[in-house]
Amino acid sequence: MKVLKWFLGMIASILVAIIVLTFIYNHIVKSNLVKYENDVHKNWTELFTSSTERLIPLESYLVNDSTIYGEVLKNSNTRNQYKDKCSEEYVYLEYELNKSLIAFLDSLDMSSEKNFLLKEEFIRSSSKLNKLAKTYNQSVFVYNSYMYQFPNIIIAKRNNFKIKEQFTIKYGAENKDPILQKQEMIESMRKVVDDNI
């Protein structure tokens, strides 16, 4: 009888320990996810704000070119819906604007000081934005990687944590269409999975 009581006591102690450790682990994972999500949001806010501010000095230069000015206005009018998080649509919007700005700047006569200064400002702001995008992408990588570890993924899904979108273009450089690029990557991954089944 003593052995049975001892055995039941041990099982009860082990169950209590498992429940307590599960609760502690759950709390730690949720805290880390919140911390990493806050880092992503902070870095996104910096990137979004800087990408918005770069348009202000450009608008006065571009008002005489209706094509590029229309692209800037379209970007300015729709971008605020993306201020809280990166999305495929926002990346595409920035891709289109970046492509238009590059084409516009390449068409300018660089012997004009005004045009030269405009291109210098574009290069400077592109460099700054690329550094901010790199920081943002690193924070997204940390968050997504942590979230997809087992058993963190279970805790994340139960608490409505969602995967974060990478910012996939480089400012001031020719880029591949980000939507096509993503589709190609998915197709490539499917092919790898199909080949290994």
N, C-alpha and C positions, 0 to 999 in steps of 0.2 A: 504494500500500500504506500509506504514512504517513497519507494522508487517511482511509482506512478505519479504521486504528487510532485516529486522533484522533476520528473519528465514533463509533466503538464506546465509546471512553473517555468521551465526552460523554454518550452515552445511559446508560452505567452510572452516571456521576456524578449525572445527573438522577434516575434510578431510586432511587439511594441517598438523595438529598435528599428525594424524595417519601416514601420509607419513614420516614425520620427525622422529617420534618415531620408525617406522619400519626401516628406514635407520640407525638410531643410534643402534638399537638392532642388526641388521644385521652386522654392523661394530664390535660391541662388541663380538658377537659370532665368527666371523671370526678371530678376534684378539686372542681370547681365544683358538680357535682350533689350530691356528698357534703356540701359546705358548706351549700348551699341546703336539702338534706334535713334536716340537723342543725338549721337555723334553724326549719324547719317543726315538727320534733319538739319543740324547746325551747318554741316558742310554743304548741303543742298541750298540752304538759304543764302550762304555766302556766294555760291556759284550763280544762283538765279539772280540775286541782287546785282552782282557785278556784270552779268550778261545783259541785264536791263539797263544799267547805268551807261554801258558802252554805247548804247544807241543814241543817247542824248546829244553828244557832240557831233555824231555822224549825221543826224537828221538835218541840221542846218546846211551841211555840205551837199546832201543828197536831194534836196527839194527840187533841184532843176532837172533831175533825171527821173522821169515819171515811172519807169519800170522798177528801178531799185527802190525808189521812195515808196511805191506801192507795196513792195515786199517788206520794207521796214514797217510801214503802217499795219500791214496784215499781222506781222509778228508782234508789234506793240499791242494791238487790239486783242489778240488771242492769248498772249503769254501769261496773263495773270491767273488763268484757270489752272496753271501748273505750278504756282508759287509754293505749294505745300509738298509736292513730291515730283520726282522725275518720272517721265512716262515715255513710251515709244513715240507718241504723237509729238511731245515737246522736242525730243531729240530730232525728229524729222523736220519740225518747224525751224530749229536752229541750223540743221543741215542745209535746208533750202536758202535761208538767209545768208549763211556763210558762203555758199556757192555763188549767190548773186553778188555779194560784196566783193569776193575775189574777182569775178568777171568784170565788175564795174571798175575796180581799182586797176586791174590790168589794162583797161581801155584808156586810162587817163594819161595825159602828157606829163611826165615827171619833171619836165623842165620848169613847170610852174611851182613856185614855192608852196602855194596853197595845197596843190595836189600832193606834193612831196610830204608835207606835214600831215595830211590826211592819211597817207599810206603809213607813215611812221606811227601815228596814233593807232591805226588798225593793227600793226605788228605788235606794238607794246601791249595793247589790250588783249590781243590773241594769246600772247605769251602768259599774261596774268591769268586769263581764263583757263588755259591748258593746265597750269599748276593747280588751280582750284578744282578743275575736273579730275585731276589725278588724285588729289586728296579725297574728294568725294567718292571716287571709285574704290579707293583703298578702304574707306569706311564701309561701303556697301559690301565689299568682299569679306571683311571681318564679320559683319552682321550676318550675311547670308551663309557663310561657312559655319558659324557658330549655330545658327538656327537649324541647319540641315544635319548636324551631328545627332546620332542616336544616343540617348532618348530625348534630346532637346527638341527634336521636331515634333514629338507628341505634345510636349508642354507648349510649344509655340503655337501649334494648330489649335489646341484647347483654349488658348488665350488670344486668338485672332491676330497673331503676328503674321505679316505677309512678306513675301520676298520683295526686295528692293531692286529697282531697275538701274542698270549701269548707264552712264553717259558715254556713248560710244563714238563721238566724233571729236576731231581735233580742229580747234579754231584756227583760221588763217591758212589752212591746208586743204588740198583736194581730198575728199572723202568718198567712200563708196556709200551708196544709198543705204542708210541704216536698217530700213525695213527689209530690203532685199538681202542684206548681209545677215540679218537675224534668221530669215527664212532659209538661207543657204546653210547656216550653222545647224539649224534644227534638222534639215534634210540630211546633212552629213552625219549627225548623231544617230538619226534613224537608220542610216545605212550601216553604221558601225554595229548598232544593236542587231539589225537583221542578219548581218554577216556572222555574228557570234551566237546566233540562236540555232 
